[in-house]
Amino acid sequence: MQQDVQGKVDSRAMREVNRSIVLDIIRRGGKVSRTDLAKRSTLTKPTVSAIVDDLIARGIVQEVGFGKTVATGGRRARLLEFNDASAAYLGLRFGVHTTTVAVADARGEVRAIRETPTIAGDPHASVRSALGLLDGALEEAGLPRARLESVGVTVPGMVDTRSGTVAFAPNLGWNDVPIRNLLQQALELPVIVHNVTNAGAIAEGRVGAAKGARSYVWVYVGHGLGAGIVIDGQLFSGTKGFSGEIGHCPIGDEGPLCSCGLRGCLETLASGKAIERIAAEAVRGSEPTTLSSHSAPIDASVVLDAARAGDAVSQRILRGVGQHLGVGLSYLINVLDPELVVLGGRVMEASEYILEGARASVARHTLRSSKVEIVASTLGDRAGLMGSVIAAMDQSVRSYRIVATAERMA
């Protein structure tokens, strides 16, 4: 009896593997015939035909005409194409200032993005506000709500990945918030939750500056500071998902008070908050800077703009922030020995000054600084949001993890 059950499980698993292979070829290869599918997949024609018929019946694949005329005079083959509108994925990013909703199609292409101010300190209101954008985003994307497969969520804080609970997000005012449960109850869909650094690392490795790298660190430099760590192609989250909280590692016994309650945290010296505080000190000190013409409080974006416009004080502030950041990066490099470090987040919009300071600092504080490349993200401030969409796709029943994993291991 046990052997019969095992045989059924193995058979079902093999069918899923074959289906995954065929579907992945269709997704990647554009228009393709059943004969070509059989050749490229090395599966038998009857197996391919059965899989294709099921995919067509489910609306995942569609027939789109005929191929070229056959020289022997035989019938032209019907061509198949992946139906981009066969599924939809929802990405949610609860940012410090802005909450963002993204709707992507079955290929993961984002078709619509909607934003609303974040409601700090009230997670239930934040969820209601975000979901209030959903119908408009789906309409803009041209995808019905019934096509939604799964949801990916990004939060700037400590996330217990097993339970989907935000344990601590000081910049949002959240503590022990069961965000996965809240969204699952509201949407009745699978939900996966990552902190912003892990989501950014996922996106950067798939479609950004870290594509092709096996071991790298993605560092978020925004209102806060944190790191997403990938080792040998796998995201390292720690026991509960709390890894990478480098922003709350002290680099001195004294220093500004951090939102976590400690003093001297790296985040207080190398983040958007640090830029704003140092800029305010420069203005109060009557330093010669164009920042003096701006009313308080001075946002980090104002300093970034001033630096790009040639303001020497703003450029010095960003280089100094980069130098502090480099101290934190040196810890990561010495401990993890990555092949690449990617700096992302809103603050990296003026990357040349921060990169300059960070690279110089890393050169002074690491054992092998010349061997580790430090680059700016190619995804900009959208990395976390893109990571939430990718995470939603990866956990969906229509994901292609079997094929993708095999390719990564090759």
N, C-alpha and C positions, 0 to 999 in steps of 0.2 A: 504493500500500500504506500509506504514511504517513498519507494523508488518511483511509483507512478506519479506522486505529487511532485517529486523533484524533477521528473522528466517534463511535466507540464510547465513548471517554473522556468526550466532551462529553455524550453521551446518558446515560451512567451518572451523571455529575455532576448533570444536570438532574433525573433521577429522585430522587436524594438530596435535592436542594433541595425538590422537590415533597413528598416524604415528610416532610421536616422541617417544612414549613409546615402540612401536615395534622395531624401529630402534635402540634405546638405548640398549634394551635387546640383540639384535644381536651383536652390537658392543662389549658389555661387556662379553657376554656369550660364545664366540667361536662358534663352530658348533652347530646348534639347528634346530629342526624340526618345522613345522607349528603347530603341535599339542602341543608341548612344549611351543611355543610362546603364544598360546591361553590360556594355563593354567597359565603361569607366568604373563601374561598381564591382565587376567580376561576378555578379549574381546572375542566376539563370533568367531567361526572358519571362517564363511564367511567374517567377517570384517578383520580378520588377513590375510586370503587368498587374499583379494582384495588389501590390503596394500602391501603384499609381492610381488604380481604380478607387481604392479606399481614400487616397488623398484628394481626388477629384470630388468624391461624394461628400467629403467633409468641407469642401470649399477652400482647401489649403493650396491646391494646385489647379490650374485651369488650362484647357486646350486653347491654343492661339493660332490656328491655321496649319499650313502644311510646309514641309521642307522643300528643298530644291528637287527638280525632276530627276528621277533615277535614270542613269544611262541605259540600263537594261530594259527600260520601258515599264518597270513595275510601279506599283502604287507609291505615291509620295507619302512619307511618314508624317503623322500628326505631331506637331510640336507642343511641348509643355512649358509652362512658365509658372513661377512662384507667384501666388496671389498676395501682394503686399497688404491688402486690406483684410486678410483672413483673420488677423488678430490685432489687438491693441495692448499696449503696456503703459502703465502709469508710473511716473517718477515724481516723488515729492521731496522737496528740500526745505526744511525748516531752518532758515538762516537767522542770524542775529537781528538783522534789520528787515529782511524780506523773505516771505514764504513763496516758493515757486512750484508750479504744477506743470509737468510736461507730459504730453501724450505722444507716444511713438507707435509706428505701425509694426507689422510682423517682421520686418527687416531690422527694426531698431532705429529707423530714421525718425527723428523727432519732427512731428508735423505741426505742433502747436505748443506755445508756452504762455502761461498766464502768471501774473505776480500780484501779491497783495502785501501790505505791511504786516510784519510779524507781531503777534499779540504776546508779548513777553509775560511770563509768570502765570499763564492760564492755558495749559495744554489742550483742554477740552474746547475752548474758544478757538485755539489755533487750528485744531482739526476741522471744526465746523467752517472756519474761514477758508481753509484750503479746499475742502470739498465743495464749497460754494462756487469755486472756479471750474469744477470738473465738466459740467454740461457744456459750458461755453467753449472750453478747450476741445472737447470731443467734436462739437459742431464745426469748429474751425478746422480740425484735423480730417473731417469727413469720415469719421469712424463711429459706428453706433455703440452705445454703452454695453450692449450685449456681447461685443467682441472683446471686452477687457478680460485679459487672462490673469494678470497678477500685478502686484504693486511693489515698488522699491522705494524705501524711505532713507533719507540722509539727515542726520542731526549732528550739530557741533557739540558733542559731549561724549560721555562714557556710556557705551551701549552694551548691555548683556545680550550677545548675539543668540544665545540659546533660548531666551524667553522673549526677546524683542522688547525689552524694557530699557528705557533711558534711565540709568542709575543716577547720573549726575551731569547736568548741563548748566553750569553756573551762568553762562552768558544768555541763556534763555529763561533762567529761573525755574528749571525743571528738576525734580527729584523723584526717583522711582516712579516714572510715568510709563504705564504699560501701553506704549504707542502702537505696538503690533495688534494687541487685542482691541484697542479703540477703533482702529481702521478696519480690522477684519469684521467687527460687528457692524460697522457702518456700510461696508462695501460687499461683504460676503465673498471675499477673494483672498487668495494666498498673499501674505505680506512678508517681506524681508526687510530688516532694518540694519543699517550700517552707520557708523559715525562718518563724518565728512572726509576724514583722512583715508579710511579704508575704501570708501566709495571713489575718491579721487584716484587712489592707487589702481583700482580695478580699471577705471576708464583710461588712465594714462598708459597702462600696459596693453590694452586692447587696441586703442586708436590714437595714442598720443606719443609723446617723446620717448617713452619707455617700451614702445612696441618692439618685440624681439629680444628684450632683456630678460634674463632668467632671475636675477636677484637685484632688486633696486629698492630705494626708499623714496616715497612721495611725501613731501613736506608741505602742509597747508600753512600759508602765511596770510592771515586775514585778521579779523577782529581778535581771534585767538591763534593758537599755534599747536600743531600736532603732526604726527607722522604715520603714514600707512606703509607697512613693511611687507615686501614680497620676497620670499626665499625659495629658490629653486622652482620658480613658477607658481608657487602657492602663497596665497595671502596668509600672513601670520597674524592671528587675532589674539593670541594668549588664551589662558584658561577660560575666561568669561567674555573676552572681546575688548579688554581694557588696555591692550598693548598700544605702544606708540604715543603715550601721553607725555612727550618730551617737553611740552610747554609748561608743565608743572614740575619740572626738575629744577631745583635751585642751582644757580651758578654763583651764589654768594650768600653769606649769612645775613647780610642786610640788603635792602632794596625796597622798591615800591610794594605795597600790599597787593596781592593778587586776588582775583575773584574767588579763588578756591580757599582763601583764608590764610595762605602761607605768604612768606616774604621772599623776595629775591628769585622768584620763578622766572624761567627764560621767557615766558609769555609777556611778562611785564617790561621786557627790554627788547624784544624782537617780534613785534606784532603791530597790527593797526593801532591798538590802544597805546602802545609805546610811542609810535610816531606822533600821535595826537598829543600825548603828554609832553614830549620833548619839544614839539613845535610851540605849544603854549608857553613853556619855559623860555624859549628863545624870544618870543614876542614880549613877555613880561620883562625880559632882560634887555629890551631895546636893541636887539641885534638887527643889523641892516638887512632886512628881508621883506619881500613883497607880502609875506604872510601877515604883516602888521595891518594891511588894508582890509583884512577879513574879520568879521565879527566873531567873537567867541561863542560856542566852542569851535575849534578848527578841526574839521573832519580830515581823516587820513588822505582822502581823495584830493583835497585842496593842496596838501603837501606834495602829492605825486604830480599834480598838474604844474605846480610851481617849479618843481625840479626839472620837469621836461621843458619848461619855458626858460630855464637857465638860472634860476635862483640858487645862489651858491650855498646859502644856509640850508635850504631844503635838500639839496644834493648831499651836504655833509650829514644831515640827519639820517638820510636813507643809507649812506655808507656805514654810519655808526650802528644802525640797526642791523645791517648786514654782517658787521663784525661780531656782534653779540650772537646773531644767528649762527655764524660759523663755528662758534664754540660748541653750540648744541649739535651741529652737524658732525663735528669732530668726534663727539661721543658715539654717535650712530656709526660713523665710518670705522672707528677703531674697534667697536664691538661686533658689527655685522659684516664688515668687509664686502660691501655691495659693489656692483660694477657701475652703478649710476645713482645719482641723487637728482630728483626733479623737484623744483620749487614751484608751487602753484598757489592759487588764491588771489583775492582782490588786490592785495598789496603788491603783488609781483607785476602789476601793470607798468611799473617803473623799474623793471627788472635789472637794467644795466647798472644802476647805482647800488642796489642791494646785492646783486651778484658780485660786483667788484669787491665790496666789503666782505662778503661771505667767503669768496675764494681765497682772499688774502688771509683771513682768519683761519680757515681750514689748513692752509699751507703751513701755518705756524703751530698748529695744535694736533696734527695727525701724523701717523707713522708712514703713511703711503699716499700723501695728498696728491702727488702728481699722477697717480694711477686711477683716481676716481673722478669722473666727469660730473660737474655740477651744472645743470642747465635749467632754464625756465620751462614751465609747462607750455605745450602747444595748444592746450585746451582752454586756457584762461580760467575765468571764474566759473565756467560751466562744467568743470571736471566732476565735481560732486554730484551735480544733477544728472550728468551723463552716466556716472557710475550707478546711480539709483535705477536708471532705465535698464542698463546692462544686467544688474543684479536681478531685476524683475524677470527679464528674459531667461536668465540662467536657471532660475528656480521654477519656471513654468513647465507644464507638462509637454509643451511644444518646443522645449529648448533642444539644443544640439550638443549637449555636453559630451556625449560619448565620442563623437567625431572630433570635437575641439580638443579634448584631452589627449586623444591619440596623436593628433598633429603636434601638440606641445611636447609630447614625449619623444617624437621622432628625431 
